[in-house]
Amino acid sequence: MMTRCTQFESITDGNMNEDLETYDGWKMIYVSEYTTTNKVNTSIVMCFEKEQMSQKLPPRLTSIYR
């Protein structure tokens, strides 16, 4: 399983949709949002996971018969 986390700031990162396209096909497993007391900036952390592509051996190498 591959896991990746990323952080965004509402003021400096602009359009998060473009940044999140990187994780199309990934499953979101965690999100945390923090808004400052003056409600000017919001910080968001998101974590995603994806099944790791395993290298499959040819059938002749996975068989118990040799």
URTAQUI-V184884 format. One record per residue. N is the residue number from 0. OMEGA is omega in whole degrees, -180 to 180 (NA if undefined). NEAR is the number of other ideal C-beta (glycine too) atoms within 12 Angstrom. D_CENTER is the distance of its C-alpha to the mean C-alpha in Angstrom with 1 decimal. Layout:
BEGIN
n=N omega=OMEGA near=NEAR d_center=D_CENTER
n=N omega=OMEGA near=NEAR d_center=D_CENTER
END
This chain:
BEGIN
n=0 omega=176 near=14 d_center=11.2
n=1 omega=179 near=17 d_center=8.4
n=2 omega=178 near=18 d_center=6.2
n=3 omega=176 near=21 d_center=4.4
n=4 omega=180 near=19 d_center=5.6
n=5 omega=-179 near=24 d_center=7.3
n=6 omega=179 near=21 d_center=10.7
n=7 omega=173 near=27 d_center=12.8
n=8 omega=-175 near=20 d_center=16.5
n=9 omega=-177 near=19 d_center=18.3
n=10 omega=-172 near=16 d_center=21.3
n=11 omega=-174 near=15 d_center=20.1
n=12 omega=176 near=19 d_center=17.0
n=13 omega=-176 near=11 d_center=18.8
n=14 omega=-178 near=11 d_center=17.0
n=15 omega=-178 near=23 d_center=13.4
n=16 omega=179 near=12 d_center=13.2
n=17 omega=180 near=12 d_center=13.7
n=18 omega=-177 near=18 d_center=10.9
n=19 omega=177 near=20 d_center=8.4
n=20 omega=177 near=12 d_center=10.0
n=21 omega=-174 near=16 d_center=8.0
n=22 omega=174 near=25 d_center=5.2
n=23 omega=-178 near=13 d_center=8.5
n=24 omega=177 near=14 d_center=9.1
n=25 omega=178 near=23 d_center=5.8
n=26 omega=178 near=18 d_center=6.9
n=27 omega=-177 near=21 d_center=6.3
n=28 omega=-178 near=18 d_center=8.1
n=29 omega=172 near=18 d_center=9.2
n=30 omega=178 near=21 d_center=10.5
n=31 omega=-179 near=17 d_center=13.4
n=32 omega=177 near=17 d_center=15.8
n=33 omega=177 near=16 d_center=18.9
n=34 omega=-180 near=15 d_center=21.7
n=35 omega=-177 near=13 d_center=24.5
n=36 omega=178 near=8 d_center=28.0
n=37 omega=176 near=8 d_center=29.3
n=38 omega=179 near=10 d_center=26.4
n=39 omega=-174 near=12 d_center=26.0
n=40 omega=176 near=17 d_center=22.5
n=41 omega=177 near=22 d_center=19.3
n=42 omega=-178 near=21 d_center=16.5
n=43 omega=173 near=25 d_center=13.1
n=44 omega=178 near=19 d_center=10.3
n=45 omega=177 near=26 d_center=7.0
n=46 omega=-177 near=21 d_center=4.9
n=47 omega=174 near=23 d_center=2.8
n=48 omega=-178 near=18 d_center=5.3
n=49 omega=177 near=18 d_center=7.5
n=50 omega=179 near=12 d_center=11.2
n=51 omega=179 near=11 d_center=12.4
n=52 omega=180 near=9 d_center=15.1
n=53 omega=177 near=9 d_center=18.3
n=54 omega=-179 near=8 d_center=21.4
n=55 omega=177 near=8 d_center=24.1
n=56 omega=175 near=9 d_center=27.7
n=57 omega=-176 near=8 d_center=30.5
n=58 omega=-177 near=9 d_center=32.3
n=59 omega=-179 near=9 d_center=35.3
n=60 omega=-180 near=11 d_center=33.4
n=61 omega=-178 near=12 d_center=31.9
n=62 omega=176 near=9 d_center=35.2
n=63 omega=179 near=7 d_center=37.4
n=64 omega=-179 near=7 d_center=40.4
n=65 omega=NA near=6 d_center=41.3
END
